[in-house]
Amino acid sequence: MMMNIVTITADNWEKYRRPIWQFVKRYQQENANSDSSRWLFQLRRHHFNRPGTSIKLVLWDGKMIALMACSNYGTTNSTFIVHPTYQRTHIVLNILKEMKEELGVCYTKIKYDHIHIVKMALQAGFAAIGYADSHEKVSLWFAGGHWHKNDIFERELSVE
């Protein structure tokens, strides 16, 4: 068994576009950050040239088991979905570290009650910097790398 992390680029977007959409549709409701995945369906090749836009896939023997995607370093859009079977593994830690290393700074929201994913984010060097309370769902904002809390929209971020 072999795990592989794939970075999506403008060159391989067409190859992975449909599998990504299918994965998102199937698992977004069960995941730590699923309310902001609609933007992926409008993503086009030219978007990969924008700073802070990245998609990472985790493949296990060729099967997609995790996805992390962000635009504008995660301040505008951030999607983080892990197959339910693998949510309690270190795959979460690996994909968070990869995204942070590639972009230099990365933001994402994680539902507060997904404790294992919150722990993995902390182990990956992310810091909980605030919370967002919308539609009766409370999510924690996490930042990794060279972050600054002012990067997150003030209306989004609630810090005591």
VENHUHU-V738175 format. One record per residue. RES is the residue in three letters. SS is DSSP state (~ for helix, > for strand, _ for the rest). PSI is psi in degrees with one decimal (NA if undefined). D_FIRST is the distance of its C-alpha to the first C-alpha in Angstrom with 1 decimal. Layout:
res=RES ss=SS psi=PSI d_first=D_FIRST
res=RES ss=SS psi=PSI d_first=D_FIRST
This chain:
res=MET ss=_ psi=136.3 d_first=0.0
res=MET ss=_ psi=132.9 d_first=3.8
res=MET ss=> psi=140.4 d_first=6.9
res=ASN ss=> psi=131.6 d_first=10.1
res=ILE ss=> psi=123.8 d_first=13.6
res=VAL ss=> psi=130.8 d_first=16.1
res=THR ss=> psi=125.8 d_first=19.8
res=ILE ss=> psi=133.5 d_first=22.0
res=THR ss=_ psi=175.8 d_first=25.1
res=ALA ss=_ psi=-31.9 d_first=28.2
res=ASP ss=_ psi=-33.4 d_first=26.8
res=ASN ss=_ psi=5.9 d_first=23.5
res=TRP ss=~ psi=-46.2 d_first=25.0
res=GLU ss=~ psi=-34.9 d_first=26.0
res=LYS ss=~ psi=-39.0 d_first=22.6
res=TYR ss=~ psi=-9.1 d_first=21.0
res=ARG ss=~ psi=-55.8 d_first=24.3
res=ARG ss=~ psi=-44.9 d_first=24.1
res=PRO ss=~ psi=-36.1 d_first=20.5
res=ILE ss=~ psi=-48.7 d_first=21.4
res=TRP ss=~ psi=-43.4 d_first=24.5
res=GLN ss=~ psi=-42.5 d_first=23.0
res=PHE ss=~ psi=-45.9 d_first=20.5
res=VAL ss=~ psi=-48.4 d_first=23.4
res=LYS ss=~ psi=-38.7 d_first=25.7
res=ARG ss=~ psi=-37.9 d_first=23.4
res=TYR ss=~ psi=0.2 d_first=22.4
res=GLN ss=~ psi=-33.1 d_first=25.2
res=GLN ss=~ psi=-25.3 d_first=27.4
res=GLU ss=~ psi=3.7 d_first=25.0
res=ASN ss=_ psi=169.0 d_first=24.2
res=ALA ss=_ psi=-25.1 d_first=25.7
res=ASN ss=> psi=81.9 d_first=27.2
res=SER ss=_ psi=-10.8 d_first=27.8
res=ASP ss=_ psi=-7.7 d_first=31.5
res=SER ss=_ psi=31.3 d_first=31.3
res=SER ss=_ psi=-5.5 d_first=28.8
res=ARG ss=~ psi=-30.7 d_first=31.6
res=TRP ss=~ psi=-26.8 d_first=32.1
res=LEU ss=~ psi=-28.7 d_first=28.8
res=PHE ss=~ psi=-15.6 d_first=30.5
res=GLN ss=~ psi=-1.8 d_first=33.3
res=LEU ss=_ psi=135.9 d_first=31.2
res=ARG ss=_ psi=168.4 d_first=32.1
res=ARG ss=~ psi=-41.8 d_first=31.2
res=HIS ss=~ psi=-20.5 d_first=34.1
res=HIS ss=~ psi=-24.2 d_first=33.0
res=PHE ss=~ psi=-11.0 d_first=30.2
res=ASN ss=~ psi=-9.2 d_first=33.2
res=ARG ss=_ psi=136.6 d_first=34.4
res=PRO ss=_ psi=138.6 d_first=33.8
res=GLY ss=_ psi=6.7 d_first=31.5
res=THR ss=_ psi=123.9 d_first=29.6
res=SER ss=> psi=148.1 d_first=25.9
res=ILE ss=> psi=131.1 d_first=22.9
res=LYS ss=> psi=133.0 d_first=19.3
res=LEU ss=> psi=143.8 d_first=16.4
res=VAL ss=> psi=122.5 d_first=12.9
res=LEU ss=> psi=136.2 d_first=10.4
res=TRP ss=> psi=110.1 d_first=7.0
res=ASP ss=_ psi=41.0 d_first=6.0
res=GLY ss=_ psi=-6.7 d_first=9.7
res=LYS ss=> psi=130.3 d_first=10.9
res=MET ss=> psi=124.7 d_first=13.3
res=ILE ss=> psi=-10.8 d_first=13.1
res=ALA ss=> psi=155.7 d_first=15.7
res=LEU ss=> psi=134.2 d_first=18.7
res=MET ss=> psi=130.3 d_first=21.4
res=ALA ss=> psi=143.0 d_first=24.5
res=CYS ss=> psi=153.3 d_first=27.9
res=SER ss=> psi=148.8 d_first=31.2
res=ASN ss=~ psi=43.3 d_first=33.9
res=TYR ss=~ psi=15.4 d_first=31.5
res=GLY ss=~ psi=-6.4 d_first=31.1
res=THR ss=_ psi=-31.1 d_first=34.8
res=THR ss=_ psi=-52.0 d_first=35.4
res=ASN ss=> psi=138.3 d_first=32.1
res=SER ss=> psi=129.0 d_first=28.8
res=THR ss=> psi=133.4 d_first=26.1
res=PHE ss=> psi=108.7 d_first=23.1
res=ILE ss=> psi=131.4 d_first=21.0
res=VAL ss=> psi=134.2 d_first=17.9
res=HIS ss=_ psi=135.5 d_first=16.5
res=PRO ss=~ psi=-34.7 d_first=18.2
res=THR ss=~ psi=-26.9 d_first=15.2
res=TYR ss=~ psi=6.7 d_first=13.9
res=GLN ss=_ psi=-24.2 d_first=17.4
res=ARG ss=_ psi=28.0 d_first=17.6
res=THR ss=_ psi=177.0 d_first=14.6
res=HIS ss=_ psi=6.7 d_first=15.0
res=ILE ss=~ psi=-39.3 d_first=13.8
res=VAL ss=~ psi=-46.7 d_first=17.5
res=LEU ss=~ psi=-45.8 d_first=18.5
res=ASN ss=~ psi=-44.4 d_first=16.4
res=ILE ss=~ psi=-36.6 d_first=17.7
res=LEU ss=~ psi=-43.8 d_first=21.2
res=LYS ss=~ psi=-43.0 d_first=21.3
res=GLU ss=~ psi=-44.7 d_first=20.2
res=MET ss=~ psi=-44.0 d_first=22.9
res=LYS ss=~ psi=-41.9 d_first=25.5
res=GLU ss=~ psi=-39.3 d_first=25.0
res=GLU ss=~ psi=-46.3 d_first=25.3
res=LEU ss=~ psi=-22.8 d_first=28.4
res=GLY ss=_ psi=-29.7 d_first=30.1
res=VAL ss=> psi=142.4 d_first=31.0
res=CYS ss=> psi=139.4 d_first=29.3
res=TYR ss=> psi=145.2 d_first=30.6
res=THR ss=> psi=154.1 d_first=29.1
res=LYS ss=> psi=139.5 d_first=30.3
res=ILE ss=> psi=132.2 d_first=28.5
res=LYS ss=> psi=134.4 d_first=30.1
res=TYR ss=_ psi=-28.4 d_first=31.7
res=ASP ss=_ psi=3.3 d_first=30.5
res=HIS ss=_ psi=72.3 d_first=26.8
res=ILE ss=~ psi=-41.1 d_first=27.0
res=HIS ss=~ psi=-40.7 d_first=23.4
res=ILE ss=~ psi=-36.8 d_first=23.0
res=VAL ss=~ psi=-45.5 d_first=26.4
res=LYS ss=~ psi=-41.8 d_first=25.3
res=MET ss=~ psi=-38.2 d_first=22.3
res=ALA ss=~ psi=-42.6 d_first=24.7
res=LEU ss=~ psi=-41.4 d_first=27.0
res=GLN ss=~ psi=-28.1 d_first=24.5
res=ALA ss=_ psi=0.5 d_first=23.5
res=GLY ss=_ psi=12.9 d_first=27.2
res=PHE ss=_ psi=153.3 d_first=28.5
res=ALA ss=> psi=139.9 d_first=31.9
res=ALA ss=> psi=118.5 d_first=33.3
res=ILE ss=> psi=-3.0 d_first=36.4
res=GLY ss=> psi=-172.0 d_first=37.8
res=TYR ss=> psi=157.0 d_first=37.4
res=ALA ss=> psi=130.0 d_first=38.0
res=ASP ss=> psi=104.5 d_first=39.7
res=SER ss=> psi=139.0 d_first=39.7
res=HIS ss=_ psi=45.3 d_first=40.2
res=GLU ss=_ psi=19.0 d_first=39.9
res=LYS ss=> psi=124.6 d_first=36.4
res=VAL ss=> psi=126.0 d_first=36.2
res=SER ss=> psi=149.1 d_first=33.5
res=LEU ss=> psi=137.3 d_first=33.2
res=TRP ss=> psi=130.0 d_first=33.3
res=PHE ss=> psi=143.4 d_first=30.9
res=ALA ss=> psi=138.5 d_first=31.5
res=GLY ss=> psi=150.8 d_first=29.5
res=GLY ss=> psi=-145.0 d_first=30.6
res=HIS ss=_ psi=72.9 d_first=34.3
res=TRP ss=_ psi=163.0 d_first=35.4
res=HIS ss=_ psi=133.2 d_first=38.8
res=LYS ss=~ psi=-22.3 d_first=39.6
res=ASN ss=~ psi=-10.5 d_first=42.1
res=ASP ss=~ psi=-26.1 d_first=39.3
res=ILE ss=_ psi=137.9 d_first=38.8
res=PHE ss=_ psi=133.0 d_first=41.5
res=GLU ss=_ psi=-33.7 d_first=44.2
res=ARG ss=_ psi=-24.5 d_first=44.4
res=GLU ss=_ psi=-35.1 d_first=40.7
res=LEU ss=_ psi=129.6 d_first=40.7
res=SER ss=> psi=111.8 d_first=42.4
res=VAL ss=_ psi=136.7 d_first=42.7
res=GLU ss=_ psi=NA d_first=45.1
